[in-house]
Amino acid sequence: VAFHIGVPALLLLNLSQATLPQIFSLSLLVSALAALIALTLGFLVFTAVRKRDRGDAVIAAWTSSYVNAGNLGIPLSAYVFGSTTEISALILFQAAVMAPMGIAILNSATTPRPSPARQVVALVTNPIIAASVLGLIFAAVGLKIEGPVADPLELLADLAIPTVLLAFGISLTSGIGNAPPTNRVDLAITVLLKTLLMPVTAFAIARWGFGADPEQVLLVTVLAALPSAQNINTYAAVYRRNESLARDATLISTAVSVPIIVSIVGILR
């Protein structure tokens, strides 16, 4: 329900309400670079060093770079910075760039491996990607979803966060079928990449790469320190890849991120 209905409806509404200046901002550029660096490094570590299958590796790389922008990012941005514009732009980037990249790799890792044409069809018909692309098109042309069209979509979008959290809670209490326990080394690498390397990278890029002002440096560093997104649990469950790692990394990174974010705000502000 989350993967096929709730999350696509939420992304479609959020993306369609965005503006191009929101998307192409300095904070988004820094956040995107930090996320892509963490994603690439995580994927290389898990494929080249840890010798994981690329399907499992992309889930691990996602948990190392894909931030919980919706459930935690929006309320945190509103409280700390008094604005949700920047976190909304980051949601757009993750949905429009990082999700398709990972889904393409997951589709290519299925057995038997589908043909390139089938992989393309699977990518463009994926409900997450299709909703993201449609929402970006609406944003680019200035077409707003309103009235009787928006009302049912809003009801469906309200399913997204509760169903993702419900599935996450179920996985914590009942396990994930016959999935093997999480490798502790893999878990440690994922959590370190997400909670330490990514915010340090964002700080360095903003402070020394672009010479951003202190408020922007604080903003992008806090956004990068957000924990792994619970959406990754949904992707892992749908594709049956690295479910235990996605579950445990989400839980531990959420707990670890709290003192880290408090420390970042205290030091930089």
Secondary structure, 3 states (H helix, E strand, C coil): CHHHHHHHHHHHHHHHCCCHHHHCCHHHHHHHHHHHHHHHHHHHHHHHHCCCCHHHHHHHHHHCCCECHHHHHHHHHHHHCCCCHHHHHHHHHHHHHHHHHHHHHHHHCCCCCCCHHHHHHHHHCCHHHHHHHHHHHHHHHCCCCCHHHHHHHHHHHCCHHHHHHHHHHHHHHHCCCCCCCCCHHHHHHHHHHHHHHHHHHHHHHHHHHCCCCHHHHHHHHHHHCCCECCHHHHHHHHHCCCHHHHHHHHHHHHHHHHHHHHHHHHHHC
